[in-house]
């Protein structure tokens, strides 16, 4: 019976008029549990509970194992020929909406930065309708940006110059956008060596970007007193750059998986949406960084 079901599934997968529906999967439930354990551990770690750190890493390890198996199932479905044109269209629509949701995610944080800088600071500094606020609550407060807020929350700090590591990381990400595009053209042209070299360089550049961002964070905490506790500037700075770094990490992992799939010959000139989806995501990461570089470091 199992073999008959498998044959039916394969037949449906090859039929352009039948949409492939996979078996019920246990991975979403397991992933939800792993995410809960991860966030519980992280919150407990931040609140200095003894078991928080260990719980966080247990959750991360469990999530990594689940994603590995989940990816393996999806890849097996793809290389087995289960996906038809209808499935490909739904994948593309899903990726477009996913990237749109990420755009709105970062828009919220950019909006918080804009609000704090253009509205909250002038009010606290005593301009316009904020005169009473400044006089009664924060007399003498300077509304200059960057600010740690009234009372110098977290103490005085220095900002990171835009023309040092941030500029270097900008050039690294822009270069990686070029290399992933070269890899895409090589895939469509059937140039296997050029594909693997260019895609491998993209993965390497992603790793180098993350290395320099870690160095930047260490410098900020150790030498500049710029921390998450440095008022509104510190919180928005680390929120924006930290979440972007998390997206670069995810994108680098995805690119590495695609490199392995390219090495195994999973893609053809005509059928390689997994590659395209990761390339779309990587270009999105590049564009977000340009906004970060301009509004967080330069202006």
N, C-alpha and C positions, 0 to 999 in steps of 0.2 A: 504493500500500500504506500509506504514511504517513497519507494522508487517511482510508483505511478504518479504520486503528487509532485515529485521532483521533475518528472518528464512533462507534466502539465504546466508547471511553473515555467520551465524552459521554453515550452511551446508558446505560452502567453508572452514571455519576454521577447520573443522574436517576432511576434505578430504586431504590426504597426497600429492595429486598431484596438489593441488591448493594453490597458495601463497596468504596469507591473506593481503589485502590492506585496511587500515582503511579509513573512511570518510575523506573528507577534514577537516583539523583542523585549528581553529583560533588561537591556542596557540603559534605557532612560530611567527606570526605577533605581537601578544600582548607582547610576551617575548622580541622581538626586540625593541619595543617601550619602554618597561620598562628598558632594558639595556641602551638605548640611554639617557633616563632621568637620570638614575643612574650615568653614566659617565659624563654627562653634569653637574650634581650637584657636582660630585667629583672634576672635573676640576675647576668649579667656586669656590668651597670651598677652594681649594689649592691657588687660586688667590685672596682670601679674599673678594669675592663678597657676599653681605649680604644674598642673597637667596640661595646660594650654598649648605649649610649644610642641610637645610630643603628639598631641591629638591633631594639631595642624598638619604635621608632616605625615602622619598616618593617613589623613584624608587626602593629601596631595598624592601620596603613593598609590592609594586605592583608585583615585580618579585617573591617574596616568595609566594604570593597568586596564581600567575599564575602557578608556578611549582607545588604547591599543587594540583591544579585542573588537571594539565597535568599528573602528576603521577597517580592521581586517575583514569583517563581515561585509561591509559596504564595497570594499575593493573586490572581494570575491564575487559579489553580485554583478559588478561592472564587467569584470574580465570574463564572466560566464555568459555574457551576452543577454542578460535579463532586461537591460534598459533599451527602450526604443525612443523615437523622436519625441513622443509626448512626455516621457520622463525627463528627457534632456531640457525641454522647455520649462517644465516645473522646477528643475534644479536652477536654471538661470533666473527665473522669477524669484525663487527663494533666496538666492545669493544677492540679488539686487535689493530686496527688502531688508535682508540682514545688514548690508552695508549702509542702507538708509537709516536703519535703527542706530547704527554706530555713529553716523553723522549727527543725529539728534542727541545722542549721548554726549558727544564732545561739545555740541552747540550749547548744551545746558551749562557746562563748566566754563566755556568762553563767555556765556551770558553772565555767570556769577562774577567773573573777573571784570567784565565791562560795568556791571552794576556797582560793584564795590568801588571801582576807580572813578566812575563818572557821576555817581549819585551819593553813595554812602559817605565817602570821604568829604565831599564839599559840605554835606549836612553837618557832619561831626566837626568840621573845621570852622563852622560859623557863617558860611555864605548863604544867602537867600533865606529860606525858611529855617535854616539850622542855626540861626544866631542864638536863640534861646538854649538850644542843646549845648552849644559850645560854652556859653556863659555859665550855665547852671551846673553842667556835668563835667565838661572837659575843657575848662578854661586854659588857654594857652596851647591847645593841641594844634599841631601843624598838619595840614591836609596834603602834604607832599607825598607823591608816589615814588618808590614803593614804601608802604607803611606797614608797621606791625600793629596798628590800631591804637586807640586811646589807652594810655597807661603803659605803652611800649610792651605789649604782651610778648613774652619770650625774650625780652631784652633787645638791645641793638644788634643789627646784623648787616652784612654786606651782600650785595647781589653778585651773581656770576656774570662776568663780562661776556657780551654776545660774540665777540670776535676771537674767542679762544676755543675751548672744546665745543660749545654749541655750533659755531661755524663749521668746525671740522666734522661734527656729526651730520650737519646739513649736507655737506659735500658727499659724505659717505652714503647717506640715504638716496640722494639724487643719482649717484653713480649706480647704486643697486637697482634703481628704477630702470636705468639704461641696460644693465646686464640681464635683468629678467625679461625685458623686451627683446633683446638679442636672442635669448634662449627660446622665446616663443616663436620668433621667425625661423630659428634653426629647426625647431620641431616641425613646423609646417613645411619646411624645405627638405626634411628628411636627413639633416646633417647631425648625426648622433653625437659625434665628438664635440662639436661646437655647442650643442645643446647641453651636454653634461658639464663642460667647462664653464659656460656662462651661468648656468643655474647654480653650480657649485660656488662660483664667485659671489653670487647673490647671497647664498647662505653664509658665506664667510663674512661678507660686509655687514650682514645683520648681526652676527656675533661680535664683530668689532664695535659696532654702534653701541651694543649693550655693555660691552666692557668699558667704553669711555663714559657711558652714563653712570655706571657704578663708580668710576673714578670721580666724576663730577659730584655725586652725592656724598662720597667720603670727604671730599674737599669742602663741600658746603657745611657739613656737620662739624668737621674737625677744625677748620680754619676760619670759617665765615660766620659761625653761629646761626646759619640759616637752616632751620629745622621745621618740622611740621607744626611746632608750637610757636613759630614766629609770626603770630597774628594772621591777618587776612592774606598777606602776600605769601607767607610761608605755606599756608594751607592750600591756596589755589595753585601755587607753583608746583608743589609736590603732587597735588591731585592731578593736574594736567600732564605733567611730565611722567609721573609714575604710571598712570593709566595708559599713556602712549607707550611707555616702555613695556608694559604688559602686552599690548597689542603687537609690538615688534617681536617680543618673545614668542607669542602664538604664531605670528606670521613666519618667523624663522623655522619653527618646528614644522609647520605646514610645508614650507619650501623644501626642507630636508626630506620629508616623506615623499613629496613629489619627485625629488631627485632620485630616491631609491626606486620609485615606480618607473621613472624614465630609464634607469639603468637596467631594469628587468623587462623593458620593452612593452609596458602596459598601454602606451598611447600610440595612436596613428595620426597621420596628417589631418584626417577629417574628424576623428573622435578623440578629443582630449580636453573635455570641459573641466575636469578636476584641475588641470594645469591653469586653464583660463581663470577659474574661480580664485585660485590662490594669487595669480598675477593681479586680478582686480583688487583683491584685499591689500596686496602689497603697495599698489599705487595709491590706494586710499590712505594707508599709513604714511606714505611720503607726503601727500597733500596736507594731512593734519599736522605733520611736523613743520611744514613751511608756515602754517598759521601760528604754531607755538613759537617758532623762532622769531617771528615778527612781533607778536603781541606780548609775549612773556619776556623775551630776552632783549629785543631791540628797543621797543617803544617804552 
